[in-house]
Amino acid sequence: MIFRLQAFSTEADITSKVYCNTETFRDRNVTLVQSLQSMTKDRTTSMAFSRAKQLLLLLLILSLTASQGFGATKRKRGKSRPVVAKAATRPPNAAKALRKHKPAVRRGRLQRAAAVPAVPGADIAHGPWIEPTFTSDVTSTDAIDGEDLMVRRAAVEALGGYNGTVVVTDPNNGRILTIVNQKLAFRSGFQPCSTIKIVAALAGLAEGVIDRETNVHLYGRTSMNLTNALAHSNNNYFANVGIKLGYEKVAYYARLFGLGEKAGLGIPEEQAGTLPPAPPANGGMGMMTSFGEGIQLTPLELASLVSAVANGGTLYYLQHPRSQSEVLNFVPRVKRQLTIQKSIPELKPGMSAAVDFGTARRAAYDPNEPIFGKTGTCTDRATPTHLGWFGSFNDVNNRKLVVIVLLTGGRGVSGPVASGIAGQVYRNLSQQKFFANTRSVTPLALVSGSSFQD
């Protein structure tokens, strides 16, 4: 209920309008009276405001009686309920990420979990990240005497100011042609994000859990085959693969493909990545095979695995010559032969589709110079930093290169951004006619290591 009062002064023609709400009147009347008293000292005006004050007091009495039920409509109120503090189940900043990345199995199908327990460190899934996205110089301490300088220039130019590393290898012999930002590349590893799906796909194909053409039901009306799952990096598809395989088989194939061990030979600065001793607490096998939860992967380990896919199944020791003399006397070393020859044709269409129409479109697909790759984007809680991965190889005139990009930093970092950098490396080299010539090192001998077959 709102009351309106107007008081008029015949001599000064003063008009004052007072609006009073019954719910807030008690707090406002003191201020109104004070303002009325201070407006003028004129006797006639004071008398007018004195009458106004009396009317205000009358209105106050009326409002009080109205609140007691005289003509006022009472508001219906529900029964009061005791306030109970709810226990926090997860940090608010990570709720969206955890709902997205927490697969569960129900009635034989992969579904999202209804409730997610709190996870240590989950509050940094969306920040804050301590690693800078850009940096002024990441190459000042690199050892480059034994590198291919044309390849290095192409990689340095493509990386630009990003705080990341680019590793380029020859998949036919294991020679590292360049490592831009060696300090980062030689670290003990980061969460592989969705690049782990290469491992999951090869393991699933080897065990007969999946094939390239068969659509797998995911949720609702959504089904997807391997090619589209790789192209779009579908988390539910590969979480389902991990759950079907189980920890022991996934860990076996991961070790077989070189994860958890040094990829290089004679590289003293290199540190090995790690594999978890059991399914990770955060998400179990679903998160392990869709985001690489619990795994620490190095750029060199990913380069070794992608090289094996590119060359048909030979897992070479990666070697990084430190002088021209070492380049001239380079001898490839085989770590083991992988029996993945039948799986590679099933895998490559998905890696090509990722560049053609999927998550790696920024690599800029060219049918005359095809690129095969897999992106990865996630937060490494151990650092903490946001990550952008891209593992790739091309095939031009029977001349193949493997390009691995790892970016660290904040929101500007992602797998698609990393794929754009890798694509630029390939284009820079193409413009320099790198792929028009045969540049592979002719080995003096081929020394085989252990044979580890599945």
N, C-alpha and C positions, 0 to 999 in steps of 0.2 A: 504494500500500500504506500503510495507517494502523495504527500501533501504539498501544496504550493501556496506561498504567502506573498502578497504584494503590499507594501506600505508606501504612501505618497506624502510628500511634503509640499504644502501649497506655496511656500516662499522660495525654496531652492529647487523644487521639482525633482527631488531625489527619489529614484525608484530602486528599491532593493528586492531582489528575488531570492528566496530561500527555498531550497529543495531538501526535504528531509525524508529519509528512508527509515522506516520503523526499526529495521534490523541494525542500522549503524548510527541511529540518532544519538545514542548516549555518548558516542565518541566525538560527534561533530558539534553538539550544541555549545560546548565550552568555547570552541574556536569561533563559532558564529557570533556568540555574545560579545567576545573580546573584540572582534572586528567591527561589530556595530557600535561599540562604545568609543572606538578610536577613530571613527570616520569623520566626526565633526564635533566642535564644541559649541556650535550654535544652539541656543536654548530651544528654539522651535523644533529644530531637527532632532535634538535630544529627546524631546517629548514624543516625537513620532517613533523613534527607535525604542523608547521605553514602552510604548504600546505594543510595538512589534515583539519585544522581549516577553511581555505578558502573554501575547498570543502563542509564542513559542513554548512557554511553560504549559499553557493549556493543551497544546498539541502533544507535548510530552506525556501529560496525564492520560490523554485519550489513547496514545499508542500503548501505554502500559496496560490500560484496561482492555484494549483490543487483544493484547497478547494473552490475557487471562480467559479469553473466550467470548467476549462481548462483540458479536458480529464478525469476528475473525475466523477464517477457515484454517483449521489446523492441518499441517502437513503430515501425511501418513509416513510413519517411520517403521522400518523393519526392526526386528529384534536385534539388539546389539550382540555382536559376536566377539569372543576374546581374540585378540591378535596373537598369532603364533608365528614366531620367526622361523622361516624355512631354511633348512640347511643348504648351503651352497654345494651344488653337485659338480660344477666346473667353472673356471674363470670365464666371465662374460665375454671377454675379447676373443676367446677361442671357441665359443659355442658353435658358430657357423661352420668353422673348419672341421670340428670334431663330428658334427652331424653329417658332413659330407664324406668324411674319410673313415667312418667307423662301420665297416660291414659286419653283418651277422648272418647266421644261417638259421632258417626256420622252415620246417616242413620240406627240407631238401632244396630250398631255393635261397638265393642270396638276397637278403633284405637289409634295410637300414636298422640299426639298433634303436630300440625305443628310448633307452636311457644309457648315458655314457658316464662312467665314473670319472672322477677328477684325475688328471694325468699330470705328474710333475713336469713343469716347464711348458704346459700347454698354453699358458697365457702369452707366450711369445710367438705363437703360430702366425699372428698378424703383426708382430713387432712387439717391443722395439728391437731393432737389429743394430749391432754395434759395428758391422763391417760397412765401410763406405761403398757406394755404388760406383763412384768415379774416383780416379786417382791420377796424379800428375805423371808418374813414371813407374812402370812395373818391369822395366827391362834393364835397368842400370847394372844389376848384379848377374845377369845371364852370361853363361859361358857359350860363346858362339863360334869358336874357331873351327869346329868340325861340322857346322850346320850348313845346309843348303841356303845360301843367302837370298836367292830369288824367292824361295818358299818363305823364308823368314820375313822378308819385306812385305810380302802379300799378307801374312798373318798379322804383323804389327799394324799395318795400315787398316786392316779390317777390325781389329780389336779396338783401336782408337783409345779413348780415355776410360774405358770400362775397367773395373777392378776384377780382372779375370785372367784366365790362362787359355792359350791355344796350343794344342799338341798335334803335330802333323807327322804321320808315319807312312812308310812304304809297306803295305800289307804283304807284299811278296817276299820280303826278306827280314822284316822286323827292324829296319833302320829308322831311327827317329830323325826326321829331317829338320825339325825345329821344335823348340819349346819356348814359347813366349811367357814370361813370368815364371821362371823355374822355381822360385821360392814357394809359390802357391802350388805348382804342379807336384812338387816332391813331398807335400805334407801327407799326413796319415789318412787323409780321405774325408769325404763328406757323404751325407745321405744321398744315395743315387737318384732319389725321386722316381719319376716314371721311366727312366732308362733301365730300371730293373726289369721292366716288362720284356726286354729282349731275352733275359735269362728265363723268365717265367714261360715265355712262348716256346723257347727251345726245349725246356724241360717238359712242358705239356705235350708238345709234338712227339718227343721221344717216348713218352709214356702212353701215348694214344688217348690222352684226355681230351684233346682238341684237334681240329684240322682246319685247313684254310677256308673251306666252303660252308661248313655246318654252322647254322645259326644257333647260338646259345641263349636260352631265355634268361633275362636278367631281372626284370621287375615289371609289373603291370603288363602292358602290351609291347614292351621293349625287348627285342632280340637283336643279336649282333654276331657277325662272324669275325674270324681272326683279323682279316684285312682291315675291316672298318674299326675294329677295336684298337689296332695299332695306329691307324690313321688319326683317330680322334682321342687316343689315349684313354680309353674307357676304364675307369677304376673298378667298377663292379665285375667286368669280364675277367680281369686278371686277379682280382681278389678271389673269385670263384675258382680259378685255376689253382691258386695257392692252397685253398681249403681242400680241394680234391686231392692234390698231391701230398699234402702233409709236410711237416717240417723236415723230416729225414731226407726225403727225396729232393726237396728244394735246396737244402744245404749241400747235398751231394753234388747236384749239378752246378751250383754256384762255385764250389771248390774246383770242380772239373774245368770250369770255364775261366779259372784264374782269380776269382775273388778271394780275398783274405790272405793273399801272398804277393810278394813283390813281382811285378811284371817285367822289370828290367834286369839286365845283367851288366855288372860292372858300373853301376850307378850308385856311388856311396851315399849320396844325399837322399835317395828314395826311401820312403817309408811305406810299409804295407798297410792296406786297408784291413778291416775286421768283419767277421761274421758273428752273429749272436749265437750263444751256446744253446738257445732254446727259442721258441716262438716269442716275439716281443710282447711285453705286457700291454703296450698301447696298440690294440687292434688285432693281435695275433697274426695268423698267416695271411689274412686278407690284406692287412696293411703292409706286411712284409713283401708281398708280390705285386702290390699296386703302387706303393710309395717307397719301398726299400727301407721300411722302418726297422731300426736295429742294425742296419748294415752301414759300414763306412767304405766308400768306394773312392779310388784315386783316379785321376784322369789317365794315368798310364795303364791301369787295369782295364778301364773301359776301352782304351785304344787297342789293347791286346785282344780283347774279345771281339770288337768290331772288325779288326784285321782278320781274325779267323773266319768270320762270316764272309768277308770280302774275298778271301783267297780260297775258300772251299773247305776249310776245316783244319788248317795248320795253325797251331798256337805257338808263335815264335816268342823267344825272349826278345824284349825290346832293348836295343843298344843305341847309345847316344855318343857318337864319336866326338872326341874333344880336340882333334887336330886333323889336318889334311892327311897326315901319315896314317892315322887310324881309319880314315875314309878309304884310302887306297888299299889298306890291308883288311878291310871289313870282311868278316865271315859270319853268315847267318847261323843262328843257333835255334834248333827246334826244341821247345819245351815238351810238347806232346801232340799227338794227332787226335783230333776229335771226330767221332763218327756222326757228323751232323750233315753229311752231304744230302740226305733225303729231306732234311728239315729246312735247308736254306731256301729252296724254291717256294716253300710254303710261307716263309718269313719275309722274303724280299718284296712281294707285292704290297704288304702293309707298310713297310718302310718307305717304299716309293710313293704310296698313297698319302703318307703323312706330309711329304713335300709337295705333292700335287694338289691336294685339297684339304689336308688335315692341319695338325698343330704346327707343322714346320713350313707353312706356306711362304714365310719370309725368306726361306732359302732360295726362292724363285726357281721353280721347276722349269727345265728346258729339256724337251724330249731328245734333243741332239747331244746333250751333256747331262744325263740323268744323275740324280743324287738320291741316295737311300739313307734314311736317318730316323732317329727317335729322339723326341724332346723329353725334358723332365723339369718340373717346377715344384718346389716345396720349400719349407723352412727347415734348416738344420738347427735343432734345438741346442745341440752341444756347443755351437759357436758363440752366440746365435747369429745366423745370417740367412737371408733369403737366397735361394739358389736358382740358377738357370743352366740346365745341361743341354747339350746336343751331341750325340754320337752319330757319325756319318761316314759314308764312303761314296765315291763316284766310280764311273766306269766309262772312260772316253778313250777310244782308239786302243783298247786293251791296256790302257795306262790308268792304274788305280791309285788313289790316295785316300788315306783315312784322316779325317779332321775331327778333333774333339774340342769342344768349347765348354768351359765352365766359367760362369759368372757368379760373383758374390756381391752382396749389398742389400738394398731395400726394395721398394715396390717396383722400381724400374727394371728389375732383374726377372727374367723368366726364360723358359725353354724356347718359346717363339723368338725372343730377342737373340738368344744364343744361335738359333738356326739361321737368322739373318746374317750374323757375323761369319758363320761357316760358309754360307752361300757366297758371301763377298770374297772369302779366301779363294774359293774355286774360280770365281769370275776374274779376280785379279790375275791368277795364274793362267787362265785361258787367254786373257788379253796379251800376256807375255809369250804365248805359243808354247807354254810348258807341256801341254798334252800332245802337241804335234810331234814331239821327238821322244825317242826311247832313251830314258835316263836311268833305268834301273841299274843298280850295282851288280856286276857279274862276280859272284863269289869265287874265291879260290877253292873253297871246299864247303861241304854241307855237313855240319856236325849235329847229329840227332841227340836229343836228350831222352828222358824217360817217355814211355808210351803209356798214356792214361786214357783208356777207352771205356765208354759206357756199355 
